[in-house]
Amino acid sequence: MYQLYAHPRSTYSMRVHIYLRYRNLPYETITIALDKLENRKRPFLQINPYGKVPVLKDDDFLLAESSAIIRYLEEKHSFANPFFSEDLRSRALLNQSINRCESEFCFPGSVIYFSKKFVPPEKWDTNRMKDSSKRIGRHLDILEGILETNEYLHENQFGFLEILYAPFIKNIDMMETKLPLSVEIWIKRVLANESVREVLGNE
Ligand SMILES: N[C@@H](CCC(=O)N[C@@H](CS)C(=O)NCC(=O)O)C(=O)O
């Protein structure tokens, strides 16, 4: 059975929980106490030298990075509705969107999220936070262009991208950015997905 090193409040871990449930893959969770800095000590540093969760354990194989974990499982199992199509260009476009999700949305989103959740307001780097909000706004406008005519981001089906975005769009109000209408509707649609609700529902 797969084992997932994770933390209940870790947005990146939530992605993998959502995926494993969506694909009905049995697994057990091993909680790493980030609040007690268990991730910065051995033995966890031998599991991931960067000291971050999630990490997947598949027998003797260890894999970190949420997006790489989901991709590995997706390629390992043959699902009837695979996220990666046979078509080279379709796969390339999905990879492009995955990279943009990470760099243009989740990274600036994390700057704001972690400041607001864990740093006292008097210590906020407000310029950096404002710049992050702007970047997120630009990204959402670009997503709006897709979502005006599609229910989902890639090939109009719930998939890899929705799973990557889900834990982050749950906190979209924190980003202090204008929400384009179709993006707002898409967020509600994604958060209503059964596997997403199972994982994020009580957050
Ligand atoms: N790019 C990584 C990011 C993982 C990440 O930043 N995890 C956070 C929790 S959400 C973490 O473990 N932080 C602990 C630390 O940096 O000390 C992924 O996609 O898995």
The ligand as an SDF file (V2000), in Angstrom:
LIG
                    3D

 20 19  0  0  0  0  0  0  0  0999 V2000
    6.9010   22.1130   -4.4910 N   0  0  0  0  0  0  0  0  0  0  0  0
    6.5610   21.3090   -3.3520 C   0  0  0  0  0  0  0  0  0  0  0  0
    6.2110   22.2310   -2.1940 C   0  0  0  0  0  0  0  0  0  0  0  0
    6.0410   21.4610   -0.8910 C   0  0  0  0  0  0  0  0  0  0  0  0
    5.9240   22.4060    0.2930 C   0  0  0  0  0  0  0  0  0  0  0  0
    6.2910   23.5910    0.2270 O   0  0  0  0  0  0  0  0  0  0  0  0
    5.4620   21.8490    1.4100 N   0  0  0  0  0  0  0  0  0  0  0  0
    5.3400   22.6310    2.6310 C   0  0  0  0  0  0  0  0  0  0  0  0
    4.0030   22.3580    3.2950 C   0  0  0  0  0  0  0  0  0  0  0  0
    2.6490   22.9270    2.3120 S   0  0  0  0  0  0  0  0  0  0  0  0
    6.4100   22.1750    3.6150 C   0  0  0  0  0  0  0  0  0  0  0  0
    6.6600   21.0060    3.7540 O   0  0  0  0  0  0  0  0  0  0  0  0
    7.0110   23.1460    4.3170 N   0  0  0  0  0  0  0  0  0  0  0  0
    7.9200   22.8630    5.3650 C   0  0  0  0  0  0  0  0  0  0  0  0
    9.1840   23.6700    5.2610 C   0  0  0  0  0  0  0  0  0  0  0  0
    9.4500   24.2510    4.1990 O   0  0  0  0  0  0  0  0  0  0  0  0
    9.8970   23.6890    6.2620 O   0  0  0  0  0  0  0  0  0  0  0  0
    5.4090   20.3560   -3.7310 C   0  0  0  0  0  0  0  0  0  0  0  0
    4.7280   20.6100   -4.7360 O   0  0  0  0  0  0  0  0  0  0  0  0
    5.2180   19.3330   -3.0600 O   0  0  0  0  0  0  0  0  0  0  0  0
  1  2  1  0
  2  3  1  0
  2 18  1  0
  3  4  1  0
  4  5  1  0
  5  6  2  0
  5  7  1  0
  7  8  1  0
  8  9  1  0
  8 11  1  0
  9 10  1  0
 11 12  2  0
 11 13  1  0
 13 14  1  0
 14 15  1  0
 15 16  2  0
 15 17  1  0
 18 19  2  0
 18 20  1  0
M  END
$$$$
